[in-house]
Amino acid sequence: MVSHHYFPSIHPTHHDPYSLFYRAFRVLTLVLIALGIATLVLWFVYQPNSLKLYVDSAKLTCLDLVDNGTTLRYDLAIGVIIQKTNRKQAVLYQRLEAVALYGGEKHLSVYKLDLE
């Protein structure tokens, strides 16, 4: 019996000078796509939403014109309900600021609020 074995001819390997560039480009593209997908998934999980504020009550106890009618003095108490819409995030209130605008002008600014 004669046995015939086929052995492929060995040619010197031909290195394409652009193959390394294409391989690096493919790897970089896959990394960017993976980062984009991860960012999208995290955004959907944590969905950054703003706080919702509702005025629950308002009480005006004093309203006086002083200094020959040039200054308005008042005592205003406002009850506010603050809700966060995302249960996966915690919100820490270090400082709350309330600003009253009339005609685009700032008339009142309160930095210290009583938190209950």
Backbone as XML, in Angstrom:
<?xml version="1.0"?>
<chain id="A" units="angstrom">
  <residue number="1" name="MET">
    <atom name="N" x="0.815" y="-1.182" z="0.000"/>
    <atom name="CA" x="0.000" y="0.000" z="0.000"/>
    <atom name="C" x="0.857" y="1.243" z="0.000"/>
  </residue>
  <residue number="2" name="VAL">
    <atom name="N" x="0.415" y="2.081" z="-0.834"/>
    <atom name="CA" x="1.131" y="3.341" z="-0.915"/>
    <atom name="C" x="0.311" y="4.390" z="-0.175"/>
  </residue>
  <residue number="3" name="SER">
    <atom name="N" x="0.943" y="5.043" z="0.681"/>
    <atom name="CA" x="0.246" y="6.079" z="1.464"/>
    <atom name="C" x="0.640" y="7.434" z="0.913"/>
  </residue>
  <residue number="4" name="HIS">
    <atom name="N" x="-0.376" y="8.210" z="0.634"/>
    <atom name="CA" x="-0.120" y="9.558" z="0.124"/>
    <atom name="C" x="-0.535" y="10.558" z="1.187"/>
  </residue>
  <residue number="5" name="HIS">
    <atom name="N" x="0.362" y="11.346" z="1.602"/>
    <atom name="CA" x="0.085" y="12.395" z="2.581"/>
    <atom name="C" x="0.224" y="13.735" z="1.895"/>
  </residue>
  <residue number="6" name="TYR">
    <atom name="N" x="-0.711" y="14.598" z="2.228"/>
    <atom name="CA" x="-0.660" y="15.926" z="1.627"/>
    <atom name="C" x="-0.101" y="16.880" z="2.667"/>
  </residue>
  <residue number="7" name="PHE">
    <atom name="N" x="0.917" y="17.542" z="2.359"/>
    <atom name="CA" x="1.511" y="18.550" z="3.219"/>
    <atom name="C" x="1.469" y="19.868" z="2.467"/>
  </residue>
  <residue number="8" name="PRO">
    <atom name="N" x="0.794" y="20.885" z="3.068"/>
    <atom name="CA" x="0.759" y="22.164" z="2.351"/>
    <atom name="C" x="2.140" y="22.767" z="2.268"/>
  </residue>
  <residue number="9" name="SER">
    <atom name="N" x="2.352" y="23.456" z="1.220"/>
    <atom name="CA" x="3.653" y="24.083" z="1.053"/>
    <atom name="C" x="3.775" y="25.246" z="2.031"/>
  </residue>
  <residue number="10" name="ILE">
    <atom name="N" x="4.900" y="25.394" z="2.565"/>
    <atom name="CA" x="5.147" y="26.448" z="3.550"/>
    <atom name="C" x="5.704" y="27.650" z="2.805"/>
  </residue>
  <residue number="11" name="HIS">
    <atom name="N" x="4.913" y="28.710" z="2.824"/>
    <atom name="CA" x="5.351" y="29.944" z="2.196"/>
    <atom name="C" x="5.755" y="30.914" z="3.296"/>
  </residue>
  <residue number="12" name="PRO">
    <atom name="N" x="6.644" y="31.754" z="3.008"/>
    <atom name="CA" x="6.973" y="32.759" z="4.033"/>
    <atom name="C" x="5.744" y="33.620" z="4.319"/>
  </residue>
  <residue number="13" name="THR">
    <atom name="N" x="5.516" y="33.872" z="5.614"/>
    <atom name="CA" x="4.336" y="34.660" z="5.986"/>
    <atom name="C" x="4.494" y="36.072" z="5.479"/>
  </residue>
  <residue number="14" name="HIS">
    <atom name="N" x="3.420" y="36.580" z="4.945"/>
    <atom name="CA" x="3.415" y="37.934" z="4.400"/>
    <atom name="C" x="2.666" y="38.827" z="5.377"/>
  </residue>
  <residue number="15" name="HIS">
    <atom name="N" x="3.335" y="39.762" z="5.979"/>
    <atom name="CA" x="2.718" y="40.671" z="6.944"/>
    <atom name="C" x="2.262" y="41.937" z="6.229"/>
  </residue>
  <residue number="16" name="ASP">
    <atom name="N" x="0.958" y="42.171" z="6.343"/>
    <atom name="CA" x="0.393" y="43.380" z="5.763"/>
    <atom name="C" x="0.668" y="44.528" z="6.724"/>
  </residue>
  <residue number="17" name="PRO">
    <atom name="N" x="1.267" y="45.609" z="6.270"/>
    <atom name="CA" x="1.584" y="46.704" z="7.196"/>
    <atom name="C" x="0.341" y="47.350" z="7.796"/>
  </residue>
  <residue number="18" name="TYR">
    <atom name="N" x="-0.814" y="47.199" z="7.168"/>
    <atom name="CA" x="-2.023" y="47.806" z="7.686"/>
    <atom name="C" x="-2.829" y="46.868" z="8.589"/>
  </residue>
  <residue number="19" name="SER">
    <atom name="N" x="-2.458" y="45.601" z="8.673"/>
    <atom name="CA" x="-3.243" y="44.655" z="9.466"/>
    <atom name="C" x="-3.221" y="45.023" z="10.956"/>
  </residue>
  <residue number="20" name="LEU">
    <atom name="N" x="-2.099" y="45.483" z="11.456"/>
    <atom name="CA" x="-2.027" y="45.898" z="12.862"/>
    <atom name="C" x="-2.924" y="47.114" z="13.100"/>
  </residue>
  <residue number="21" name="PHE">
    <atom name="N" x="-2.943" y="48.042" z="12.153"/>
    <atom name="CA" x="-3.815" y="49.213" z="12.270"/>
    <atom name="C" x="-5.285" y="48.800" z="12.287"/>
  </residue>
  <residue number="22" name="TYR">
    <atom name="N" x="-5.660" y="47.899" z="11.377"/>
    <atom name="CA" x="-7.059" y="47.453" z="11.317"/>
    <atom name="C" x="-7.457" y="46.685" z="12.569"/>
  </residue>
  <residue number="23" name="ARG">
    <atom name="N" x="-6.558" y="45.871" z="13.079"/>
    <atom name="CA" x="-6.841" y="45.113" z="14.297"/>
    <atom name="C" x="-7.011" y="46.070" z="15.481"/>
  </residue>
  <residue number="24" name="ALA">
    <atom name="N" x="-6.145" y="47.063" z="15.591"/>
    <atom name="CA" x="-6.257" y="48.048" z="16.676"/>
    <atom name="C" x="-7.535" y="48.870" z="16.521"/>
  </residue>
  <residue number="25" name="PHE">
    <atom name="N" x="-7.898" y="49.204" z="15.307"/>
    <atom name="CA" x="-9.130" y="49.950" z="15.068"/>
    <atom name="C" x="-10.353" y="49.131" z="15.464"/>
  </residue>
  <residue number="26" name="ARG">
    <atom name="N" x="-10.343" y="47.840" z="15.135"/>
    <atom name="CA" x="-11.465" y="46.975" z="15.521"/>
    <atom name="C" x="-11.578" y="46.853" z="17.030"/>
  </residue>
  <residue number="27" name="VAL">
    <atom name="N" x="-10.460" y="46.682" z="17.714"/>
    <atom name="CA" x="-10.468" y="46.568" z="19.175"/>
    <atom name="C" x="-10.965" y="47.871" z="19.798"/>
  </residue>
  <residue number="28" name="LEU">
    <atom name="N" x="-10.481" y="48.996" z="19.315"/>
    <atom name="CA" x="-10.922" y="50.286" z="19.834"/>
    <atom name="C" x="-12.415" y="50.503" z="19.590"/>
  </residue>
  <residue number="29" name="THR">
    <atom name="N" x="-12.891" y="50.113" z="18.425"/>
    <atom name="CA" x="-14.312" y="50.242" z="18.115"/>
    <atom name="C" x="-15.154" y="49.379" z="19.056"/>
  </residue>
  <residue number="30" name="LEU">
    <atom name="N" x="-14.734" y="48.151" z="19.298"/>
    <atom name="CA" x="-15.473" y="47.268" z="20.206"/>
    <atom name="C" x="-15.471" y="47.794" z="21.633"/>
  </residue>
  <residue number="31" name="VAL">
    <atom name="N" x="-14.356" y="48.352" z="22.070"/>
    <atom name="CA" x="-14.282" y="48.934" z="23.414"/>
    <atom name="C" x="-15.230" y="50.126" z="23.531"/>
  </residue>
  <residue number="32" name="LEU">
    <atom name="N" x="-15.254" y="50.992" z="22.528"/>
    <atom name="CA" x="-16.150" y="52.150" z="22.559"/>
    <atom name="C" x="-17.617" y="51.727" z="22.538"/>
  </residue>
  <residue number="33" name="ILE">
    <atom name="N" x="-17.943" y="50.714" z="21.753"/>
    <atom name="CA" x="-19.321" y="50.219" z="21.725"/>
    <atom name="C" x="-19.698" y="49.630" z="23.078"/>
  </residue>
  <residue number="34" name="ALA">
    <atom name="N" x="-18.794" y="48.862" z="23.703"/>
    <atom name="CA" x="-19.071" y="48.280" z="25.019"/>
    <atom name="C" x="-19.260" y="49.370" z="26.070"/>
  </residue>
  <residue number="35" name="LEU">
    <atom name="N" x="-18.436" y="50.406" z="26.038"/>
    <atom name="CA" x="-18.594" y="51.524" z="26.982"/>
    <atom name="C" x="-19.912" y="52.251" z="26.758"/>
  </residue>
  <residue number="36" name="GLY">
    <atom name="N" x="-20.291" y="52.437" z="25.515"/>
    <atom name="CA" x="-21.567" y="53.088" z="25.216"/>
    <atom name="C" x="-22.746" y="52.283" z="25.721"/>
  </residue>
  <residue number="37" name="ILE">
    <atom name="N" x="-22.701" y="50.973" z="25.533"/>
    <atom name="CA" x="-23.791" y="50.120" z="26.015"/>
    <atom name="C" x="-23.842" y="50.132" z="27.541"/>
  </residue>
  <residue number="38" name="ALA">
    <atom name="N" x="-22.692" y="50.065" z="28.194"/>
    <atom name="CA" x="-22.660" y="50.103" z="29.661"/>
    <atom name="C" x="-23.199" y="51.424" z="30.185"/>
  </residue>
  <residue number="39" name="THR">
    <atom name="N" x="-22.838" y="52.527" z="29.541"/>
    <atom name="CA" x="-23.347" y="53.835" z="29.954"/>
    <atom name="C" x="-24.852" y="53.916" z="29.771"/>
  </residue>
  <residue number="40" name="LEU">
    <atom name="N" x="-25.354" y="53.405" z="28.678"/>
    <atom name="CA" x="-26.789" y="53.416" z="28.420"/>
    <atom name="C" x="-27.550" y="52.573" z="29.446"/>
  </residue>
  <residue number="41" name="VAL">
    <atom name="N" x="-27.024" y="51.402" z="29.774"/>
    <atom name="CA" x="-27.669" y="50.543" z="30.773"/>
    <atom name="C" x="-27.680" y="51.232" z="32.134"/>
  </residue>
  <residue number="42" name="LEU">
    <atom name="N" x="-26.558" y="51.816" z="32.541"/>
    <atom name="CA" x="-26.511" y="52.520" z="33.832"/>
    <atom name="C" x="-27.453" y="53.710" z="33.842"/>
  </residue>
  <residue number="43" name="TRP">
    <atom name="N" x="-27.565" y="54.412" z="32.741"/>
    <atom name="CA" x="-28.473" y="55.556" z="32.697"/>
    <atom name="C" x="-29.913" y="55.092" z="32.849"/>
  </residue>
  <residue number="44" name="PHE">
    <atom name="N" x="-30.273" y="53.976" z="32.192"/>
    <atom name="CA" x="-31.634" y="53.455" z="32.319"/>
    <atom name="C" x="-31.926" y="52.971" z="33.736"/>
  </residue>
  <residue number="45" name="VAL">
    <atom name="N" x="-30.923" y="52.410" z="34.406"/>
    <atom name="CA" x="-31.126" y="51.910" z="35.768"/>
    <atom name="C" x="-31.292" y="53.067" z="36.734"/>
  </residue>
  <residue number="46" name="TYR">
    <atom name="N" x="-30.435" y="54.075" z="36.638"/>
    <atom name="CA" x="-30.450" y="55.162" z="37.621"/>
    <atom name="C" x="-31.215" y="56.394" z="37.166"/>
  </residue>
  <residue number="47" name="GLN">
    <atom name="N" x="-31.605" y="56.501" z="35.938"/>
    <atom name="CA" x="-32.338" y="57.616" z="35.346"/>
    <atom name="C" x="-32.294" y="58.899" z="36.187"/>
  </residue>
  <residue number="48" name="PRO">
    <atom name="N" x="-31.354" y="59.762" z="35.903"/>
    <atom name="CA" x="-31.234" y="60.986" z="36.679"/>
    <atom name="C" x="-32.428" y="61.917" z="36.442"/>
  </residue>
  <residue number="49" name="ASN">
    <atom name="N" x="-33.281" y="62.016" z="37.423"/>
    <atom name="CA" x="-34.440" y="62.903" z="37.347"/>
    <atom name="C" x="-34.290" y="63.990" z="38.403"/>
  </residue>
  <residue number="50" name="SER">
    <atom name="N" x="-34.871" y="65.106" z="38.138"/>
    <atom name="CA" x="-34.807" y="66.186" z="39.111"/>
    <atom name="C" x="-35.818" y="65.941" z="40.225"/>
  </residue>
  <residue number="51" name="LEU">
    <atom name="N" x="-35.642" y="66.671" z="41.299"/>
    <atom name="CA" x="-36.575" y="66.583" z="42.417"/>
    <atom name="C" x="-37.887" y="67.256" z="42.043"/>
  </residue>
  <residue number="52" name="LYS">
    <atom name="N" x="-38.947" y="66.767" z="42.630"/>
    <atom name="CA" x="-40.255" y="67.391" z="42.427"/>
    <atom name="C" x="-40.631" y="68.112" z="43.706"/>
  </residue>
  <residue number="53" name="LEU">
    <atom name="N" x="-40.991" y="69.385" z="43.575"/>
    <atom name="CA" x="-41.387" y="70.203" z="44.711"/>
    <atom name="C" x="-42.835" y="70.611" z="44.562"/>
  </residue>
  <residue number="54" name="TYR">
    <atom name="N" x="-43.569" y="70.510" z="45.653"/>
    <atom name="CA" x="-44.963" y="70.915" z="45.687"/>
    <atom name="C" x="-45.161" y="71.846" z="46.877"/>
  </residue>
  <residue number="55" name="VAL">
    <atom name="N" x="-45.846" y="72.964" z="46.666"/>
    <atom name="CA" x="-46.197" y="73.856" z="47.772"/>
    <atom name="C" x="-47.462" y="73.297" z="48.402"/>
  </residue>
  <residue number="56" name="ASP">
    <atom name="N" x="-47.324" y="72.914" z="49.664"/>
    <atom name="CA" x="-48.435" y="72.297" z="50.389"/>
    <atom name="C" x="-49.325" y="73.345" z="51.038"/>
  </residue>
  <residue number="57" name="SER">
    <atom name="N" x="-48.696" y="74.377" z="51.608"/>
    <atom name="CA" x="-49.465" y="75.424" z="52.282"/>
    <atom name="C" x="-48.669" y="76.717" z="52.268"/>
  </residue>
  <residue number="58" name="ALA">
    <atom name="N" x="-49.376" y="77.826" z="52.401"/>
    <atom name="CA" x="-48.749" y="79.146" z="52.497"/>
    <atom name="C" x="-49.547" y="79.982" z="53.484"/>
  </residue>
  <residue number="59" name="LYS">
    <atom name="N" x="-48.826" y="80.718" z="54.332"/>
    <atom name="CA" x="-49.489" y="81.529" z="55.358"/>
    <atom name="C" x="-48.796" y="82.883" z="55.434"/>
  </residue>
  <residue number="60" name="LEU">
    <atom name="N" x="-49.556" y="83.933" z="55.159"/>
    <atom name="CA" x="-49.056" y="85.299" z="55.233"/>
    <atom name="C" x="-49.620" y="85.928" z="56.495"/>
  </residue>
  <residue number="61" name="THR">
    <atom name="N" x="-48.741" y="86.224" z="57.472"/>
    <atom name="CA" x="-49.224" y="86.720" z="58.757"/>
    <atom name="C" x="-49.038" y="88.215" z="58.936"/>
  </residue>
  <residue number="62" name="CYS">
    <atom name="N" x="-48.125" y="88.808" z="58.222"/>
    <atom name="CA" x="-47.883" y="90.251" z="58.386"/>
    <atom name="C" x="-47.595" y="90.842" z="57.014"/>
  </residue>
  <residue number="63" name="LEU">
    <atom name="N" x="-48.255" y="91.949" z="56.700"/>
    <atom name="CA" x="-48.032" y="92.634" z="55.436"/>
    <atom name="C" x="-48.146" y="94.128" z="55.701"/>
  </residue>
  <residue number="64" name="ASP">
    <atom name="N" x="-46.975" y="94.803" z="55.782"/>
    <atom name="CA" x="-46.944" y="96.221" z="56.135"/>
    <atom name="C" x="-46.057" y="97.000" z="55.167"/>
  </residue>
  <residue number="65" name="LEU">
    <atom name="N" x="-46.463" y="98.248" z="54.888"/>
    <atom name="CA" x="-45.605" y="99.186" z="54.172"/>
    <atom name="C" x="-44.891" y="100.052" z="55.203"/>
  </residue>
  <residue number="66" name="VAL">
    <atom name="N" x="-43.585" y="100.096" z="55.116"/>
    <atom name="CA" x="-42.785" y="100.885" z="56.052"/>
    <atom name="C" x="-41.876" y="101.825" z="55.280"/>
  </residue>
  <residue number="67" name="ASP">
    <atom name="N" x="-41.245" y="102.752" z="55.985"/>
    <atom name="CA" x="-40.344" y="103.744" z="55.378"/>
    <atom name="C" x="-41.058" y="104.561" z="54.308"/>
  </residue>
  <residue number="68" name="ASN">
    <atom name="N" x="-42.181" y="105.173" z="54.688"/>
    <atom name="CA" x="-42.975" y="106.034" z="53.800"/>
    <atom name="C" x="-43.449" y="105.303" z="52.549"/>
  </residue>
  <residue number="69" name="GLY">
    <atom name="N" x="-43.773" y="104.034" z="52.699"/>
    <atom name="CA" x="-44.322" y="103.259" z="51.583"/>
    <atom name="C" x="-43.303" y="102.778" z="50.583"/>
  </residue>
  <residue number="70" name="THR">
    <atom name="N" x="-42.021" y="102.798" z="50.921"/>
    <atom name="CA" x="-40.996" y="102.344" z="49.977"/>
    <atom name="C" x="-40.560" y="100.899" z="50.224"/>
  </residue>
  <residue number="71" name="THR">
    <atom name="N" x="-40.899" y="100.364" z="51.393"/>
    <atom name="CA" x="-40.475" y="99.005" z="51.741"/>
    <atom name="C" x="-41.682" y="98.191" z="52.179"/>
  </residue>
  <residue number="72" name="LEU">
    <atom name="N" x="-41.772" y="97.006" z="51.669"/>
    <atom name="CA" x="-42.837" y="96.094" z="52.043"/>
    <atom name="C" x="-42.255" y="95.064" z="53.005"/>
  </residue>
  <residue number="73" name="ARG">
    <atom name="N" x="-42.851" y="94.976" z="54.193"/>
    <atom name="CA" x="-42.403" y="94.008" z="55.193"/>
    <atom name="C" x="-43.497" y="92.955" z="55.336"/>
  </residue>
  <residue number="74" name="TYR">
    <atom name="N" x="-43.093" y="91.695" z="55.285"/>
    <atom name="CA" x="-44.074" y="90.622" z="55.376"/>
    <atom name="C" x="-43.465" y="89.415" z="56.069"/>
  </residue>
  <residue number="75" name="ASP">
    <atom name="N" x="-44.326" y="88.564" z="56.567"/>
    <atom name="CA" x="-43.933" y="87.309" z="57.185"/>
    <atom name="C" x="-44.689" y="86.197" z="56.467"/>
  </residue>
  <residue number="76" name="LEU">
    <atom name="N" x="-43.971" y="85.403" z="55.717"/>
    <atom name="CA" x="-44.575" y="84.386" z="54.881"/>
    <atom name="C" x="-44.011" y="83.018" z="55.268"/>
  </residue>
  <residue number="77" name="ALA">
    <atom name="N" x="-44.894" y="82.084" z="55.569"/>
    <atom name="CA" x="-44.495" y="80.701" z="55.866"/>
    <atom name="C" x="-45.069" y="79.809" z="54.769"/>
  </residue>
  <residue number="78" name="ILE">
    <atom name="N" x="-44.208" y="78.994" z="54.193"/>
    <atom name="CA" x="-44.621" y="78.114" z="53.098"/>
    <atom name="C" x="-44.258" y="76.679" z="53.458"/>
  </residue>
  <residue number="79" name="GLY">
    <atom name="N" x="-45.214" y="75.783" z="53.306"/>
    <atom name="CA" x="-44.956" y="74.351" z="53.481"/>
    <atom name="C" x="-44.690" y="73.719" z="52.132"/>
  </residue>
  <residue number="80" name="VAL">
    <atom name="N" x="-43.576" y="73.007" z="52.021"/>
    <atom name="CA" x="-43.143" y="72.433" z="50.746"/>
    <atom name="C" x="-42.960" y="70.926" z="50.909"/>
  </residue>
  <residue number="81" name="ILE">
    <atom name="N" x="-43.429" y="70.162" z="49.946"/>
    <atom name="CA" x="-43.194" y="68.718" z="49.884"/>
    <atom name="C" x="-42.167" y="68.473" z="48.786"/>
  </residue>
  <residue number="82" name="ILE">
    <atom name="N" x="-41.096" y="67.785" z="49.151"/>
    <atom name="CA" x="-40.027" y="67.475" z="48.194"/>
    <atom name="C" x="-40.014" y="65.962" z="47.992"/>
  </residue>
  <residue number="83" name="GLN">
    <atom name="N" x="-40.108" y="65.542" z="46.735"/>
    <atom name="CA" x="-40.084" y="64.116" z="46.415"/>
    <atom name="C" x="-38.980" y="63.834" z="45.421"/>
  </residue>
  <residue number="84" name="LYS">
    <atom name="N" x="-38.276" y="62.756" z="45.685"/>
    <atom name="CA" x="-37.309" y="62.284" z="44.684"/>
    <atom name="C" x="-37.970" y="61.165" z="43.911"/>
  </residue>
  <residue number="85" name="THR">
    <atom name="N" x="-37.774" y="61.145" z="42.620"/>
    <atom name="CA" x="-38.485" y="60.205" z="41.764"/>
    <atom name="C" x="-37.749" y="58.882" z="41.592"/>
  </residue>
  <residue number="86" name="ASN">
    <atom name="N" x="-36.479" y="58.837" z="41.926"/>
    <atom name="CA" x="-35.706" y="57.615" z="41.752"/>
    <atom name="C" x="-35.416" y="57.005" z="43.112"/>
  </residue>
  <residue number="87" name="ARG">
    <atom name="N" x="-35.843" y="55.781" z="43.324"/>
    <atom name="CA" x="-35.652" y="55.121" z="44.613"/>
    <atom name="C" x="-34.254" y="54.558" z="44.774"/>
  </residue>
  <residue number="88" name="LYS">
    <atom name="N" x="-33.489" y="54.471" z="43.715"/>
    <atom name="CA" x="-32.151" y="53.897" z="43.775"/>
    <atom name="C" x="-31.097" y="54.922" z="44.168"/>
  </residue>
  <residue number="89" name="GLN">
    <atom name="N" x="-31.460" y="56.182" z="44.236"/>
    <atom name="CA" x="-30.509" y="57.227" z="44.590"/>
    <atom name="C" x="-30.930" y="57.886" z="45.885"/>
  </residue>
  <residue number="90" name="ALA">
    <atom name="N" x="-29.951" y="58.256" z="46.662"/>
    <atom name="CA" x="-30.213" y="58.993" z="47.892"/>
    <atom name="C" x="-29.940" y="60.471" z="47.643"/>
  </residue>
  <residue number="91" name="VAL">
    <atom name="N" x="-30.676" y="61.311" z="48.328"/>
    <atom name="CA" x="-30.492" y="62.754" z="48.203"/>
    <atom name="C" x="-30.206" y="63.309" z="49.586"/>
  </residue>
  <residue number="92" name="LEU">
    <atom name="N" x="-29.135" y="64.066" z="49.708"/>
    <atom name="CA" x="-28.757" y="64.686" z="50.967"/>
    <atom name="C" x="-28.935" y="66.190" z="50.816"/>
  </residue>
  <residue number="93" name="TYR">
    <atom name="N" x="-29.759" y="66.765" z="51.669"/>
    <atom name="CA" x="-30.031" y="68.197" z="51.608"/>
    <atom name="C" x="-29.072" y="68.903" z="52.557"/>
  </residue>
  <residue number="94" name="GLN">
    <atom name="N" x="-28.055" y="69.536" z="52.028"/>
    <atom name="CA" x="-27.123" y="70.293" z="52.861"/>
    <atom name="C" x="-27.591" y="71.737" z="53.017"/>
  </residue>
  <residue number="95" name="ARG">
    <atom name="N" x="-28.186" y="72.262" z="51.973"/>
    <atom name="CA" x="-28.666" y="73.640" z="52.014"/>
    <atom name="C" x="-29.780" y="73.785" z="50.996"/>
  </residue>
  <residue number="96" name="LEU">
    <atom name="N" x="-30.843" y="74.400" z="51.409"/>
    <atom name="CA" x="-31.940" y="74.701" z="50.492"/>
    <atom name="C" x="-32.052" y="76.213" z="50.367"/>
  </residue>
  <residue number="97" name="GLU">
    <atom name="N" x="-32.326" y="76.657" z="49.178"/>
    <atom name="CA" x="-32.462" y="78.096" z="48.928"/>
    <atom name="C" x="-33.800" y="78.350" z="48.268"/>
  </residue>
  <residue number="98" name="ALA">
    <atom name="N" x="-34.485" y="79.329" z="48.774"/>
    <atom name="CA" x="-35.756" y="79.753" z="48.175"/>
    <atom name="C" x="-35.586" y="81.177" z="47.667"/>
  </residue>
  <residue number="99" name="VAL">
    <atom name="N" x="-36.021" y="81.425" z="46.443"/>
    <atom name="CA" x="-35.891" y="82.743" z="45.830"/>
    <atom name="C" x="-37.261" y="83.167" z="45.314"/>
  </residue>
  <residue number="100" name="ALA">
    <atom name="N" x="-37.657" y="84.386" z="45.633"/>
    <atom name="CA" x="-38.913" y="84.929" z="45.128"/>
    <atom name="C" x="-38.593" y="85.952" z="44.039"/>
  </residue>
  <residue number="101" name="LEU">
    <atom name="N" x="-39.142" y="85.741" z="42.859"/>
    <atom name="CA" x="-38.929" y="86.645" z="41.733"/>
    <atom name="C" x="-40.244" y="87.303" z="41.360"/>
  </residue>
  <residue number="102" name="TYR">
    <atom name="N" x="-40.161" y="88.581" z="41.001"/>
    <atom name="CA" x="-41.328" y="89.299" z="40.494"/>
    <atom name="C" x="-40.861" y="90.194" z="39.365"/>
  </residue>
  <residue number="103" name="GLY">
    <atom name="N" x="-41.388" y="89.961" z="38.189"/>
    <atom name="CA" x="-40.969" y="90.756" z="37.033"/>
    <atom name="C" x="-39.511" y="90.520" z="36.668"/>
  </residue>
  <residue number="104" name="GLY">
    <atom name="N" x="-39.000" y="89.325" z="36.959"/>
    <atom name="CA" x="-37.615" y="89.008" z="36.640"/>
    <atom name="C" x="-36.619" y="89.534" z="37.650"/>
  </residue>
  <residue number="105" name="GLU">
    <atom name="N" x="-37.083" y="90.228" z="38.707"/>
    <atom name="CA" x="-36.189" y="90.763" z="39.732"/>
    <atom name="C" x="-36.285" y="89.929" z="40.995"/>
  </residue>
  <residue number="106" name="LYS">
    <atom name="N" x="-35.152" y="89.781" z="41.648"/>
    <atom name="CA" x="-35.092" y="89.012" z="42.889"/>
    <atom name="C" x="-35.577" y="89.900" z="44.040"/>
  </residue>
  <residue number="107" name="HIS">
    <atom name="N" x="-36.644" y="89.459" z="44.714"/>
    <atom name="CA" x="-37.189" y="90.235" z="45.821"/>
    <atom name="C" x="-36.927" y="89.591" z="47.161"/>
  </residue>
  <residue number="108" name="LEU">
    <atom name="N" x="-36.680" y="88.307" z="47.184"/>
    <atom name="CA" x="-36.488" y="87.600" z="48.436"/>
    <atom name="C" x="-35.570" y="86.421" z="48.201"/>
  </residue>
  <residue number="109" name="SER">
    <atom name="N" x="-34.656" y="86.203" z="49.133"/>
    <atom name="CA" x="-33.797" y="85.042" z="49.071"/>
    <atom name="C" x="-33.629" y="84.517" z="50.485"/>
  </residue>
  <residue number="110" name="VAL">
    <atom name="N" x="-33.971" y="83.261" z="50.692"/>
    <atom name="CA" x="-33.854" y="82.638" z="52.004"/>
    <atom name="C" x="-32.938" y="81.443" z="51.861"/>
  </residue>
  <residue number="111" name="TYR">
    <atom name="N" x="-31.890" y="81.407" z="52.676"/>
    <atom name="CA" x="-30.921" y="80.318" z="52.596"/>
    <atom name="C" x="-31.137" y="79.280" z="53.694"/>
  </residue>
  <residue number="112" name="LYS">
    <atom name="N" x="-31.707" y="79.675" z="54.800"/>
    <atom name="CA" x="-31.907" y="78.745" z="55.905"/>
    <atom name="C" x="-33.388" y="78.414" z="56.014"/>
  </residue>
  <residue number="113" name="LEU">
    <atom name="N" x="-33.682" y="77.139" z="55.825"/>
    <atom name="CA" x="-35.054" y="76.693" z="55.908"/>
    <atom name="C" x="-35.176" y="75.669" z="57.033"/>
  </residue>
  <residue number="114" name="ASP">
    <atom name="N" x="-36.309" y="75.645" z="57.711"/>
    <atom name="CA" x="-36.542" y="74.664" z="58.751"/>
    <atom name="C" x="-36.969" y="73.361" z="58.096"/>
  </residue>
  <residue number="115" name="LEU">
    <atom name="N" x="-36.175" y="72.304" z="58.318"/>
    <atom name="CA" x="-36.501" y="71.006" z="57.758"/>
    <atom name="C" x="-37.107" y="70.139" z="58.852"/>
  </residue>
  <residue number="116" name="GLU">
    <atom name="N" x="-38.243" y="69.568" z="58.589"/>
    <atom name="CA" x="-38.886" y="68.701" z="59.585"/>
    <atom name="C" x="-38.828" y="67.269" z="59.138"/>
  </residue>
</chain>
